[in-house]
């Protein structure tokens, strides 16, 4: 199945070659979880602060439980600070 992976800020370095505008379409196994996609792309879980699936918040602690479906968009941001 196909999902779109979007990685922002410093996480963009973990996108595979061929990505454009912080995103890439990936073929993943049916039943893949958020955690599976992050692991396949060597994205450090401790750096995944904000996770959205199709624009809806997915708590990082549930990444191994949330199963993706064909056409999903997974967007991830690292912790950020500002002031």
C-alpha positions in Angstrom: 0.0 0.0 0.0 1.1 3.6 -0.5 1.5 6.2 2.3 3.0 9.7 2.2 5.7 10.4 4.7 6.4 14.1 5.6 9.3 14.9 7.9 9.8 18.5 9.0 12.7 20.5 10.4 15.7 18.4 11.4 13.8 15.2 10.7 13.9 16.0 7.0 17.4 14.5 6.9 15.9 11.1 7.3 13.8 11.2 4.2 15.0 8.8 1.5 16.5 10.0 -1.8 13.8 11.3 -4.2 11.8 13.2 -1.6 10.5 16.6 -2.6 9.3 19.4 -0.3 9.8 17.4 2.8 7.6 14.5 1.6 7.8 11.2 -0.3 5.3 8.5 -1.3 6.3 5.1 0.1 5.2 1.6 -0.5 4.7 -0.1 2.9 3.3 -3.4 4.0 -0.4 -3.7 4.6 -0.9 -3.4 8.4 2.2 -1.2 8.9 2.1 1.0 11.9 3.4 4.5 12.4 6.3 3.0 14.3 7.0 0.6 11.4 7.3 3.4 8.9 9.5 5.5 11.2 11.8 2.5 11.9 12.1 1.6 8.2 13.3 5.2 7.6 15.6 5.2 10.6 13.7 8.2 12.2 14.7 8.4 15.9 11.6 7.9 17.9 12.8 10.1 20.7 12.9 13.0 18.1 9.2 12.5 17.1 7.3 15.0 19.1 4.2 15.9 17.0 2.7 13.1 14.8 -0.3 13.7 12.6 -2.1 11.1 10.4 -4.2 12.8 7.8 -4.1 16.0 9.9 -5.2 14.2 13.1 -2.9 14.0 16.2 -1.5 10.6 17.0 0.2 10.5 20.4 3.8 9.4 20.0 3.3 6.7 22.7 0.7 5.0 20.4 2.9 4.9 17.3 3.2 1.1 17.4 -0.5 0.7 17.8 -1.8 3.1 15.1 -2.1 1.1 11.9 -1.9 3.1 8.6 -4.1 2.5 5.6 -3.6 3.0 1.9 -3.5 6.7 1.1 -2.6 7.9 4.6 -0.3 10.9 5.1 2.0 10.6 8.1 3.6 14.0 9.1 6.1 14.2 11.9 7.8 17.2 13.7 10.7 17.2 16.2 10.4 19.1 19.5 10.9 22.8 18.9 11.5 25.7 21.1 10.9 29.3 20.6 10.6 32.5 22.5 
